[in-house]
Amino acid sequence: MNKYELALVVNAKLEDEAKNAVVDSVKDMVANTGAQNIEVVDGGRRKLAYEIQDATEGNYYFIKFEAEPKAPADIEQRIRIKDNVLRFLCVRQDEE
């Protein structure tokens, strides 16, 4: 199993309850791939470098987990069709 970090930018125009629902649904997607040790870190609200879907600010979330090598592709495929996720990136963490 490899360690991964998934960075999410969620639309800041959403209410807190809706933002939490988006993050929880992505966390469930990650768990459904067989991932373990899932940890969600709130990166806070930040101004975007450029406008995305009429949004100038976004809420950043980082989801750290351990999973099999095929899991990131499955997760990215599902997140791609998710509403209110402006951007995402899943990277493998180096072994320390």
N, C-alpha and C positions, 0 to 999 in steps of 0.2 A: 504494500500500500504506500502511496505517495502522499505528501502533504501539499495541499493547495490553498490558495487564497482567491476568493471571488470578490471583486470590487463591483458595487452597484451604485448607480446614480439614479435616485428616485425623484420624480417631479416634486419640487418644493411647494407647489400650489395646493397639494393635497392636505386634507385635515390629518391630524396625528393618528387617528384611528385607521384611516385609509392607508397611510404610510406603513403602519405596523402590519396591516393585513397583507400588503404587497411583500414586505420583508418575510413575514411568516410563511407565505405561499412559496417563496423562493427557497426558504429554509426547508420546507417540506419536500420540494423538488430535489434538493441536495440529499436529504435523508432517504428518499425513494430510490436513489442510485446505489444504496448500500454504504453510504459514507458514514464515518464514525467520528467522534470527538468534534462535533459541530459547535462552533463558537461564533456569535455575532457581535461585532464591534461597531458602535455608532460613531461615524467619522464627523458628524455634524453637518451644518448647512454652510455651503460655500457658493461663491459667485462662479458661474461657468465662464470659461475662456471665450466661448462664442454661444450664440443662441441655438438651442436645440428644441424643436417642436414648440416654439413660442415661449420657452422657459429661459430665464436668465440666471436662475439659481437652482441648485439641486441639493438633496440630502444624500450624503455619502454613507454607505454601509460596507463593511468588510466581513465576509463570512469565511472563516478558516475551518478546514476539515481535512480528513484523511480518507482517500478513496482509491479505487483501482484506476489504472491509466485511461480506461475508456470513459470514465464518469464525466470529465469536463466537457467532452463533445456532446454527451446526452443533455447535460445541464444547459449548455449554451443554446442548443437547439430549442429547448423549451422556453428559455428566457426570451429568446428573440421575438416570440409572438406575444409576450406579456405587455399589457398596457401599463403606462406610468413608469416603466423602467426606461430611462433616457439612454443610458449607456451601461455596458458591463464588460468585464474582462476577468478571465480566470487564468491564473498563472501558477506554475509549480514552484513550491518553496524549495530552496537548496537545503541539503542535509547539513546540519551544523556539527 
